[in-house]
Amino acid sequence: MGKQPKQVIAYQTSLRERNSYLTYFVGQNMFYQLIAAFLTTYLMMTGMNMIKAGTVVMAVKVWDAVNDALFGAIFDKVKFKSGKKCLPWVRISTAMIPIASILLFAIPTSSPETVKLAWFAIAYLLWDTAYTICDVPIYTMVTTMTSDLAERNLLMARRPILAGIGMGATTIAFTILPSENIGLNYTMTTVIVSLLATVTMIPIGVYGKERNYNPADRDENFTLRQMFSYLGKNKYLLLYYGGFIAANALLTNNTLSLIASYYLFGDSMFNLLIGALSVAPQFIIAVFLPAILRRVDKFKFYVWNNIATIVLGLAIFFIGYENIVGFLVLTVLRAMPASVIGIMNFMFTPDCAEYGRYKSGTDAKGITFAIQTFSAKITSAIASSLGMLLLGFFHWQEVSASSFEELAALGVTQSPEAIRGLWITYALVPVLGYIIALAFYAFYKLNDKDVQIMARCNSGEITREEAERLLSRKY
């Protein structure tokens, strides 16, 4: 990895503005973690057939594919009278997401299975739409708040710290409150989490500013044909998110963490220990990552951490869950490169947006970030449904319980085949995803220096001819 010239940050945003932008990710990721980590556990305890529930999850994603593309186009075309691009959508979604989340975790478990499946499908559609309205604008907003690449990188490197806090808060709440010791039902747990999350999302709607946005920019009013043309020319966006989808769609360990803790390690609370060991390195790495990225190319650093995660993931699978000490030691070691990946996952979207505008002449940030949102949601859905489908394949016994306290009282056990299937799905399947992702990343050639040159050209600071002379390669 070659040494990069140190970047100096010329802040265009205020400290209060930066803080309000970053704290938004606490609440947003509290809601995201509800779905990514706990929806599968909740569905597995509603008494629904897992294959049917997994099929509904995938069916909803058919709408999601249309929904994200439509909103991306709408986002780029709609011009609010306020002259803002992102803030109006952020404010709308702040009201919608908590309502949809509570509905999603309030399935009437005493109803017939058909009613439960229909309730789940409708609530999931509402949640999915609400999250789209939030995700595209808040990630796009880093480009409308500031035009300085170093300041953007700082914000993008810092926001995973707050995202980690949000995900950790949800993990703690959804592990402790419905546990064998307390037994609070999932609906009330969701209400508590939703209220706390909403409070952290409100400040950006009050203090946020969009100074790097021109409402009169005509490049953003493009047709559906131009949209597909733009995506066709933005090969690095497609390559990066091809790898991202491959890796994250197979992260079945996240969706099965509570079930694995209960059945493999004997206590659902074991999930807190795994979570603490996995999250702690993320905060340390997030502090030092901006300094690291000022000296090395971020994509090369990202790839090497993917390779390290594969090696350590294979070691975990082969050592087995019976060796608890070995499992925990390897979990800590894997958490370090995995934390780098988690922090950096969405740092390449703005780069792809700059490349896409430079290559096509179309400023399509909405479409670019819609691909990011779609990828995040489709991978969460695939991981959730894949986990359920695989356990169904291994003949997992269906259960109906409102909490782990009730599940423990029922004394439901699983067959050796089901337990073996749980370990394969929990430990080995995620490794296969990272291996597939590397095949996509091998063709990704964008680097930080060239992206900064493209950004200067896109903003009119330098001419196209000057940019072509300065770029390290022909794009």
KOLSE-325775 format. One record per residue (C-alpha): residue number from 1; residue in three letters; chain; x negated, y negated, z negated. Coordinates in nm, 2 decimals, always signed. Each point is the difference from the previous one (the first is absolute). Layout:
# KOLSE-325775
resi|resn|chain|xx|yy|zz
NUM|ALA|A|X|Y|Z
...
***
This chain:
# KOLSE-325775
resi|resn|chain|xx|yy|zz
1|MET|A|+0.00|+0.00|+0.00
2|GLY|A|-0.16|-0.33|+0.11
3|LYS|A|-0.02|-0.29|-0.23
4|GLN|A|+0.25|-0.28|+0.08
5|PRO|A|-0.06|-0.37|-0.05
6|LYS|A|+0.15|-0.13|-0.32
7|GLN|A|+0.33|-0.18|+0.05
8|VAL|A|+0.07|-0.33|-0.18
9|ILE|A|+0.37|-0.05|-0.10
10|ALA|A|+0.15|-0.34|+0.08
11|TYR|A|+0.33|+0.02|-0.19
12|GLN|A|+0.30|-0.13|+0.17
13|THR|A|+0.24|+0.14|-0.26
14|SER|A|+0.04|-0.12|-0.37
15|LEU|A|-0.08|+0.23|-0.29
16|ARG|A|+0.37|+0.01|-0.10
17|GLU|A|+0.10|+0.09|+0.35
18|ARG|A|-0.26|+0.28|+0.02
19|ASN|A|+0.12|+0.14|-0.34
20|SER|A|+0.36|-0.01|+0.10
21|TYR|A|-0.07|+0.18|+0.33
22|LEU|A|-0.20|+0.27|-0.18
23|THR|A|+0.25|+0.05|-0.29
24|TYR|A|+0.27|+0.07|+0.26
25|PHE|A|-0.18|+0.33|+0.07
26|VAL|A|+0.05|+0.11|-0.36
27|GLY|A|+0.38|+0.01|+0.05
28|GLN|A|-0.01|+0.11|+0.36
29|ASN|A|-0.22|+0.30|-0.08
30|MET|A|+0.21|+0.09|-0.31
31|PHE|A|+0.29|+0.04|+0.25
32|TYR|A|-0.22|+0.18|+0.25
33|GLN|A|-0.12|+0.24|-0.26
34|LEU|A|+0.36|+0.09|-0.09
35|ILE|A|+0.03|+0.15|+0.35
36|ALA|A|-0.35|+0.12|+0.07
37|ALA|A|-0.06|+0.18|-0.32
38|PHE|A|+0.33|+0.07|-0.17
39|LEU|A|+0.28|+0.04|+0.25
40|THR|A|-0.10|+0.36|+0.07
41|THR|A|+0.01|+0.08|-0.37
42|TYR|A|+0.33|-0.17|-0.04
43|LEU|A|+0.15|+0.19|+0.30
44|MET|A|-0.13|+0.33|-0.13
45|MET|A|+0.19|-0.05|-0.32
46|THR|A|+0.34|-0.10|+0.15
47|GLY|A|+0.09|+0.36|+0.09
48|MET|A|-0.02|-0.06|+0.38
49|ASN|A|-0.15|+0.25|+0.23
50|MET|A|-0.36|-0.12|+0.07
51|ILE|A|+0.01|+0.08|+0.37
52|LYS|A|+0.32|-0.19|+0.05
53|ALA|A|-0.13|-0.30|-0.21
54|GLY|A|-0.33|+0.01|+0.19
55|THR|A|+0.19|+0.00|+0.33
56|VAL|A|+0.20|-0.31|-0.11
57|VAL|A|-0.32|-0.18|-0.08
58|MET|A|-0.13|+0.06|+0.35
59|ALA|A|+0.33|-0.09|+0.16
60|VAL|A|+0.00|-0.34|-0.17
61|LYS|A|-0.34|-0.06|+0.17
62|VAL|A|+0.16|+0.02|+0.34
63|TRP|A|+0.18|-0.32|-0.10
64|ASP|A|-0.32|-0.13|-0.16
65|ALA|A|-0.19|+0.03|+0.33
66|VAL|A|+0.26|-0.22|+0.16
67|ASN|A|+0.04|-0.22|-0.30
68|ASP|A|-0.37|-0.10|-0.03
69|ALA|A|-0.03|-0.07|+0.37
70|LEU|A|+0.32|-0.21|+0.00
71|PHE|A|-0.11|-0.20|-0.30
72|GLY|A|-0.34|-0.05|+0.13
73|ALA|A|+0.15|-0.16|+0.32
74|ILE|A|+0.25|-0.20|-0.21
75|PHE|A|-0.27|-0.12|-0.23
76|ASP|A|-0.20|-0.13|+0.29
77|LYS|A|+0.30|-0.17|+0.16
78|VAL|A|+0.19|-0.15|-0.29
79|LYS|A|-0.10|-0.36|-0.09
80|PHE|A|+0.15|-0.13|-0.32
81|LYS|A|+0.10|-0.36|-0.03
82|SER|A|-0.23|-0.03|-0.30
83|GLY|A|-0.30|+0.05|+0.24
84|LYS|A|-0.11|+0.31|-0.20
85|LYS|A|-0.07|+0.34|+0.16
86|CYS|A|-0.04|+0.24|-0.30
87|LEU|A|+0.14|-0.16|-0.31
88|PRO|A|+0.38|+0.02|+0.09
89|TRP|A|-0.03|+0.37|+0.06
90|VAL|A|-0.20|+0.06|-0.32
91|ARG|A|+0.27|-0.18|-0.20
92|ILE|A|+0.28|+0.20|+0.16
93|SER|A|-0.17|+0.33|-0.07
94|THR|A|-0.08|-0.09|-0.36
95|ALA|A|+0.38|+0.02|-0.06
96|MET|A|+0.07|+0.31|+0.22
97|ILE|A|-0.27|+0.25|-0.11
98|PRO|A|+0.10|+0.04|-0.37
99|ILE|A|+0.37|+0.06|+0.09
100|ALA|A|-0.09|+0.26|+0.26
101|SER|A|-0.25|+0.17|-0.24
102|ILE|A|+0.26|+0.04|-0.28
103|LEU|A|+0.25|+0.14|+0.25
104|LEU|A|-0.25|+0.25|+0.13
105|PHE|A|-0.07|+0.14|-0.35
106|ALA|A|+0.36|+0.01|-0.11
107|ILE|A|+0.12|+0.30|+0.21
108|PRO|A|+0.31|+0.15|-0.18
109|THR|A|-0.15|+0.34|-0.09
110|SER|A|+0.34|+0.15|-0.10
111|SER|A|+0.14|-0.06|+0.36
112|PRO|A|+0.00|+0.26|+0.28
113|GLU|A|-0.32|+0.04|+0.19
114|THR|A|+0.14|-0.17|+0.31
115|VAL|A|+0.09|-0.31|-0.20
116|LYS|A|-0.35|-0.01|-0.16
117|LEU|A|-0.17|+0.04|+0.34
118|ALA|A|+0.22|-0.28|+0.15
119|TRP|A|-0.06|-0.23|-0.30
120|PHE|A|-0.38|+0.06|+0.03
121|ALA|A|+0.00|-0.06|+0.38
122|ILE|A|+0.19|-0.33|-0.03
123|ALA|A|-0.20|-0.13|-0.30
124|TYR|A|-0.33|+0.10|+0.17
125|LEU|A|+0.10|-0.19|+0.32
126|LEU|A|+0.07|-0.31|-0.21
127|TRP|A|-0.32|+0.03|-0.19
128|ASP|A|-0.20|+0.05|+0.32
129|THR|A|+0.15|-0.31|+0.16
130|ALA|A|-0.06|-0.21|-0.30
131|TYR|A|-0.36|+0.11|-0.03
132|THR|A|-0.06|-0.08|+0.37
133|ILE|A|+0.13|-0.35|-0.05
134|CYS|A|-0.25|-0.04|-0.29
135|ASP|A|-0.31|+0.18|+0.14
136|VAL|A|-0.05|-0.16|+0.34
137|PRO|A|+0.02|-0.36|-0.12
138|ILE|A|-0.21|+0.03|-0.32
139|TYR|A|-0.29|+0.17|+0.19
140|THR|A|+0.03|-0.24|+0.29
141|MET|A|+0.00|-0.29|-0.25
142|VAL|A|-0.38|+0.04|-0.06
143|THR|A|-0.05|-0.13|+0.36
144|THR|A|+0.24|-0.29|-0.04
145|MET|A|-0.14|-0.11|-0.34
146|THR|A|-0.36|-0.03|+0.13
147|SER|A|-0.19|+0.02|+0.32
148|ASP|A|-0.33|+0.08|-0.18
149|LEU|A|-0.10|+0.37|+0.04
150|ALA|A|-0.20|+0.00|-0.32
151|GLU|A|+0.29|-0.13|-0.20
152|ARG|A|+0.23|+0.25|+0.16
153|ASN|A|-0.24|+0.28|-0.08
154|LEU|A|-0.02|-0.12|-0.36
155|LEU|A|+0.38|+0.01|-0.03
156|MET|A|+0.02|+0.34|+0.17
157|ALA|A|-0.27|+0.14|-0.23
158|ARG|A|+0.16|-0.15|-0.32
159|ARG|A|+0.36|+0.10|+0.07
160|PRO|A|-0.06|+0.38|-0.05
161|ILE|A|-0.09|-0.08|-0.36
162|LEU|A|+0.35|-0.14|-0.06
163|ALA|A|+0.15|+0.27|+0.22
164|GLY|A|-0.18|+0.25|-0.23
165|ILE|A|+0.15|-0.16|-0.31
166|GLY|A|+0.35|+0.02|+0.16
167|MET|A|-0.05|+0.36|+0.10
168|GLY|A|-0.14|+0.08|-0.34
169|ALA|A|+0.29|-0.16|-0.18
170|THR|A|+0.25|+0.20|+0.20
171|THR|A|-0.20|+0.32|-0.06
172|ILE|A|-0.01|-0.06|-0.37
173|ALA|A|+0.37|-0.08|-0.02
174|PHE|A|+0.11|+0.30|+0.21
175|THR|A|-0.23|+0.24|-0.18
176|ILE|A|+0.07|-0.10|-0.36
177|LEU|A|+0.37|-0.10|+0.00
178|PRO|A|+0.15|+0.31|+0.17
179|SER|A|-0.26|+0.23|-0.16
180|GLU|A|+0.07|+0.29|-0.24
181|ASN|A|-0.06|-0.24|-0.29
182|ILE|A|+0.24|-0.28|+0.08
183|GLY|A|+0.24|+0.13|+0.27
184|LEU|A|+0.14|-0.33|+0.14
185|ASN|A|+0.17|+0.06|+0.33
186|TYR|A|-0.14|-0.11|+0.33
187|THR|A|+0.27|-0.26|+0.07
188|MET|A|-0.07|-0.20|-0.32
189|THR|A|-0.37|+0.03|+0.06
190|THR|A|+0.04|-0.15|+0.34
191|VAL|A|+0.20|-0.29|-0.14
192|ILE|A|-0.28|-0.08|-0.24
193|VAL|A|-0.27|+0.02|+0.26
194|SER|A|+0.20|-0.20|+0.25
195|LEU|A|+0.06|-0.29|-0.24
196|LEU|A|-0.37|-0.02|-0.08
197|ALA|A|-0.11|+0.03|+0.36
198|THR|A|+0.24|-0.28|+0.12
199|VAL|A|-0.14|-0.25|-0.26
200|THR|A|-0.35|+0.04|+0.15
201|MET|A|+0.12|-0.05|+0.36
202|ILE|A|+0.18|-0.33|-0.05
203|PRO|A|-0.30|-0.25|-0.04
204|ILE|A|-0.12|+0.02|+0.36
205|GLY|A|+0.34|-0.11|+0.12
206|VAL|A|-0.05|-0.31|-0.21
207|TYR|A|-0.37|-0.09|+0.04
208|GLY|A|-0.08|+0.16|+0.34
209|LYS|A|-0.11|-0.22|+0.29
210|GLU|A|-0.04|+0.08|+0.37
211|ARG|A|-0.26|-0.25|+0.14
212|ASN|A|-0.13|+0.21|+0.28
213|TYR|A|+0.33|+0.04|+0.19
214|ASN|A|+0.14|-0.21|+0.29
215|PRO|A|+0.37|+0.06|+0.04
216|ALA|A|-0.02|-0.14|+0.36
217|ASP|A|-0.24|+0.27|+0.11
218|ARG|A|+0.16|+0.15|+0.31
219|ASP|A|-0.22|+0.30|+0.02
220|GLU|A|+0.21|+0.17|-0.27
221|ASN|A|+0.32|+0.00|+0.21
222|PHE|A|-0.06|+0.31|+0.21
223|THR|A|+0.21|+0.27|+0.15
224|LEU|A|+0.03|+0.37|-0.08
225|ARG|A|-0.21|+0.08|+0.30
226|GLN|A|-0.27|-0.25|-0.12
227|MET|A|+0.01|+0.17|-0.34
228|PHE|A|-0.08|+0.34|+0.15
229|SER|A|-0.26|-0.16|+0.22
230|TYR|A|-0.16|-0.16|-0.30
231|LEU|A|-0.01|+0.34|-0.19
232|GLY|A|-0.15|+0.16|+0.31
233|LYS|A|-0.28|-0.25|+0.00
234|ASN|A|-0.06|+0.02|-0.37
235|LYS|A|-0.17|+0.34|+0.00
236|TYR|A|-0.18|-0.06|-0.33
237|LEU|A|+0.33|-0.06|-0.18
238|LEU|A|+0.13|+0.33|+0.14
239|LEU|A|-0.33|+0.19|-0.08
240|TYR|A|-0.02|-0.13|-0.36
241|TYR|A|+0.37|+0.07|-0.08
242|GLY|A|-0.02|+0.34|+0.17
243|GLY|A|-0.27|+0.10|-0.25
244|PHE|A|+0.19|-0.17|-0.28
245|ILE|A|+0.32|+0.19|+0.07
246|ALA|A|-0.20|+0.33|+0.02
247|ALA|A|-0.16|-0.05|-0.33
248|ASN|A|+0.29|-0.15|-0.20
249|ALA|A|+0.27|+0.22|+0.14
250|LEU|A|-0.17|+0.30|-0.16
251|LEU|A|-0.05|-0.16|-0.34
252|THR|A|+0.23|+0.25|-0.16
253|ASN|A|-0.19|-0.02|-0.33
254|ASN|A|+0.15|-0.34|-0.07
255|THR|A|+0.35|+0.11|+0.06
256|LEU|A|-0.03|+0.32|-0.21
257|SER|A|-0.21|-0.14|-0.29
258|LEU|A|+0.26|+0.04|-0.27
259|ILE|A|+0.12|+0.34|+0.12
260|ALA|A|-0.37|+0.12|+0.02
261|SER|A|-0.07|-0.14|-0.35
262|TYR|A|+0.30|+0.19|-0.14
263|TYR|A|-0.04|+0.33|+0.17
264|LEU|A|-0.38|+0.02|+0.06
265|PHE|A|-0.13|-0.17|-0.31
266|GLY|A|+0.29|+0.07|-0.24
267|ASP|A|+0.11|-0.35|-0.08
268|SER|A|+0.14|-0.29|+0.21
269|MET|A|-0.20|-0.24|-0.21
270|PHE|A|-0.32|+0.14|+0.14
271|ASN|A|+0.09|-0.22|+0.30
272|LEU|A|-0.10|-0.30|-0.21
273|LEU|A|-0.35|+0.14|-0.05
274|ILE|A|-0.04|+0.07|+0.37
275|GLY|A|+0.13|-0.35|+0.08
276|ALA|A|-0.23|-0.17|-0.25
277|LEU|A|-0.31|+0.18|+0.13
278|SER|A|+0.10|-0.08|+0.36
279|VAL|A|+0.10|-0.36|-0.05
280|ALA|A|-0.28|-0.12|-0.23
281|PRO|A|-0.27|+0.01|+0.28
282|GLN|A|+0.23|-0.20|+0.22
283|PHE|A|-0.02|-0.31|-0.23
284|ILE|A|-0.38|+0.02|-0.02
285|ILE|A|-0.04|+0.04|+0.38
286|ALA|A|+0.25|-0.28|+0.08
287|VAL|A|-0.21|-0.24|-0.20
288|PHE|A|-0.32|+0.07|+0.19
289|LEU|A|+0.15|+0.08|+0.34
290|PRO|A|+0.00|-0.36|+0.13
291|ALA|A|-0.37|-0.03|-0.07
292|ILE|A|-0.07|+0.34|+0.17
293|LEU|A|+0.20|-0.10|+0.31
294|ARG|A|-0.19|-0.32|+0.03
295|ARG|A|-0.31|+0.22|+0.06
296|VAL|A|+0.13|+0.30|+0.19
297|ASP|A|+0.24|+0.06|+0.28
298|LYS|A|+0.33|+0.09|-0.16
299|PHE|A|+0.11|+0.27|+0.25
300|LYS|A|-0.33|+0.20|-0.03
301|PHE|A|+0.03|-0.02|-0.38
302|TYR|A|+0.36|+0.12|+0.03
303|VAL|A|-0.09|+0.30|+0.21
304|TRP|A|-0.28|+0.12|-0.23
305|ASN|A|+0.24|-0.01|-0.29
306|ASN|A|+0.25|+0.21|+0.20
307|ILE|A|-0.27|+0.26|+0.05
308|ALA|A|-0.08|+0.00|-0.38
309|THR|A|+0.36|+0.05|-0.08
310|ILE|A|+0.02|+0.30|+0.23
311|VAL|A|-0.30|+0.17|-0.16
312|LEU|A|+0.12|-0.06|-0.36
313|GLY|A|+0.36|+0.10|+0.09
314|LEU|A|-0.12|+0.34|+0.13
315|ALA|A|-0.20|+0.05|-0.32
316|ILE|A|+0.32|-0.07|-0.21
317|PHE|A|+0.20|+0.26|+0.20
318|PHE|A|-0.26|+0.27|-0.03
319|ILE|A|-0.07|-0.05|-0.37
320|GLY|A|+0.37|+0.05|-0.07
321|TYR|A|+0.24|-0.15|-0.26
322|GLU|A|-0.09|+0.26|-0.26
323|ASN|A|-0.34|-0.16|-0.05
324|ILE|A|+0.14|-0.32|-0.16
325|VAL|A|-0.34|-0.15|-0.09
326|GLY|A|-0.13|+0.05|+0.35
327|PHE|A|+0.32|-0.13|+0.15
328|LEU|A|-0.02|-0.32|-0.21
329|VAL|A|-0.37|-0.07|+0.07
330|LEU|A|+0.06|+0.04|+0.38
331|THR|A|+0.31|-0.21|-0.03
332|VAL|A|-0.20|-0.29|-0.14
333|LEU|A|-0.27|+0.04|+0.26
334|ARG|A|+0.26|+0.01|+0.29
335|ALA|A|+0.17|-0.30|-0.15
336|MET|A|-0.29|-0.23|+0.09
337|PRO|A|+0.00|+0.05|+0.38
338|ALA|A|+0.38|+0.05|+0.00
339|SER|A|+0.04|-0.34|-0.18
340|VAL|A|-0.21|-0.17|+0.27
341|ILE|A|+0.23|+0.15|+0.26
342|GLY|A|+0.31|-0.11|-0.18
343|ILE|A|-0.13|-0.36|-0.05
344|MET|A|-0.11|-0.03|+0.37
345|ASN|A|+0.29|+0.18|+0.17
346|PHE|A|+0.17|-0.33|+0.11
347|MET|A|-0.31|-0.21|+0.05
348|PHE|A|-0.02|+0.08|+0.37
349|THR|A|+0.35|-0.12|+0.11
350|PRO|A|-0.10|-0.37|+0.02
351|ASP|A|-0.31|+0.11|+0.19
352|CYS|A|+0.22|+0.18|+0.25
353|ALA|A|+0.23|-0.30|+0.02
354|GLU|A|-0.29|-0.22|+0.09
355|TYR|A|-0.12|+0.25|+0.26
356|GLY|A|+0.35|+0.04|+0.14
357|ARG|A|+0.04|-0.37|+0.05
358|TYR|A|-0.35|-0.03|+0.15
359|LYS|A|+0.06|+0.29|+0.24
360|SER|A|+0.36|-0.07|+0.10
361|GLY|A|+0.05|-0.37|-0.06
362|THR|A|+0.31|+0.08|-0.20
363|ASP|A|+0.02|-0.10|-0.36
364|ALA|A|+0.20|+0.29|-0.13
365|LYS|A|-0.08|+0.02|-0.37
366|GLY|A|+0.35|+0.12|-0.08
367|ILE|A|-0.03|+0.30|+0.23
368|THR|A|-0.35|+0.07|-0.13
369|PHE|A|+0.10|-0.01|-0.37
370|ALA|A|+0.32|+0.19|+0.09
371|ILE|A|-0.22|+0.29|+0.11
372|GLN|A|-0.17|-0.02|-0.34
373|THR|A|+0.34|+0.01|-0.18
374|PHE|A|+0.13|+0.28|+0.21
375|SER|A|-0.32|+0.20|-0.05
376|ALA|A|+0.02|-0.05|-0.38
377|LYS|A|+0.36|+0.11|-0.02
378|ILE|A|-0.01|+0.28|+0.25
379|THR|A|-0.30|+0.15|-0.18
380|SER|A|+0.18|-0.02|-0.33
381|ALA|A|+0.30|+0.16|+0.14
382|ILE|A|-0.19|+0.28|+0.18
383|ALA|A|-0.20|+0.07|-0.32
384|SER|A|+0.32|+0.02|-0.20
385|SER|A|+0.18|+0.22|+0.24
386|LEU|A|-0.30|+0.21|+0.09
387|GLY|A|-0.05|+0.08|-0.37
388|MET|A|+0.36|+0.11|-0.04
389|LEU|A|+0.00|+0.20|+0.32
390|LEU|A|-0.33|+0.18|-0.08
391|LEU|A|+0.13|+0.09|-0.35
392|GLY|A|+0.32|+0.12|+0.16
393|PHE|A|-0.21|+0.22|+0.22
394|PHE|A|-0.16|+0.14|-0.31
395|HIS|A|+0.34|+0.08|-0.14
396|TRP|A|+0.01|-0.27|-0.27
397|GLN|A|+0.30|+0.04|-0.24
398|GLU|A|+0.25|-0.29|+0.00
399|VAL|A|+0.06|-0.17|-0.33
400|SER|A|+0.25|-0.27|-0.13
401|ALA|A|-0.12|-0.22|-0.29
402|SER|A|+0.00|-0.37|-0.08
403|SER|A|-0.34|+0.00|-0.16
404|PHE|A|-0.29|+0.23|-0.09
405|GLU|A|+0.14|+0.03|-0.35
406|GLU|A|+0.31|+0.17|+0.15
407|LEU|A|-0.21|+0.20|+0.24
408|ALA|A|-0.21|+0.14|-0.29
409|ALA|A|+0.32|+0.09|-0.19
410|LEU|A|+0.13|+0.19|+0.31
411|GLY|A|-0.32|+0.20|+0.00
412|VAL|A|-0.01|+0.03|+0.38
413|THR|A|-0.31|+0.20|+0.12
414|GLN|A|-0.14|+0.04|+0.35
415|SER|A|-0.14|+0.30|+0.18
416|PRO|A|-0.38|+0.06|+0.04
417|GLU|A|+0.05|-0.06|+0.38
418|ALA|A|+0.17|-0.34|-0.07
419|ILE|A|-0.28|-0.10|-0.24
420|ARG|A|-0.26|+0.09|+0.26
421|GLY|A|+0.19|-0.20|+0.26
422|LEU|A|+0.01|-0.29|-0.24
423|TRP|A|-0.38|+0.00|-0.04
424|ILE|A|-0.06|+0.03|+0.37
425|THR|A|+0.24|-0.29|+0.07
426|TYR|A|-0.14|-0.21|-0.28
427|ALA|A|-0.38|+0.05|+0.05
428|LEU|A|-0.07|+0.13|+0.35
429|VAL|A|+0.25|-0.17|+0.23
430|PRO|A|-0.13|-0.36|-0.07
431|VAL|A|-0.35|+0.10|+0.09
432|LEU|A|+0.12|+0.12|+0.35
433|GLY|A|+0.15|-0.35|+0.05
434|TYR|A|-0.33|-0.18|-0.06
435|ILE|A|-0.18|+0.24|+0.24
436|ILE|A|+0.25|-0.07|+0.28
437|ALA|A|-0.03|-0.38|-0.07
438|LEU|A|-0.37|+0.01|+0.08
439|ALA|A|+0.07|+0.11|+0.35
440|PHE|A|+0.19|-0.33|+0.06
441|TYR|A|-0.26|-0.22|-0.19
442|ALA|A|-0.28|+0.13|+0.23
443|PHE|A|+0.13|-0.22|+0.28
444|TYR|A|+0.06|-0.32|-0.21
445|LYS|A|-0.27|-0.26|+0.10
446|LEU|A|+0.11|-0.33|-0.15
447|ASN|A|-0.25|-0.16|-0.24
448|ASP|A|+0.03|-0.30|-0.24
449|LYS|A|-0.23|-0.23|+0.20
450|ASP|A|+0.19|+0.04|+0.32
451|VAL|A|+0.34|-0.04|-0.17
452|GLN|A|-0.12|-0.34|-0.14
453|ILE|A|-0.10|-0.11|+0.35
454|MET|A|+0.34|+0.11|+0.14
455|ALA|A|+0.17|-0.19|-0.28
456|ARG|A|-0.20|-0.32|+0.09
457|CYS|A|+0.10|+0.04|+0.36
458|ASN|A|+0.37|+0.06|-0.08
459|SER|A|+0.01|-0.31|-0.22
460|GLY|A|-0.16|-0.21|+0.28
461|GLU|A|-0.32|-0.06|-0.18
462|ILE|A|-0.21|+0.15|+0.28
463|THR|A|+0.08|+0.08|+0.37
464|ARG|A|+0.06|+0.34|+0.14
465|GLU|A|-0.32|-0.02|+0.19
466|GLU|A|-0.19|-0.09|-0.32
467|ALA|A|+0.16|+0.29|-0.18
468|GLU|A|-0.10|+0.25|+0.28
469|ARG|A|-0.36|-0.11|-0.04
470|LEU|A|+0.00|+0.04|-0.37
471|LEU|A|+0.18|+0.34|-0.03
472|SER|A|-0.23|+0.30|-0.07
473|ARG|A|+0.17|+0.21|+0.27
474|LYS|A|+0.26|-0.02|+0.28
475|TYR|A|+0.36|+0.05|-0.13
***
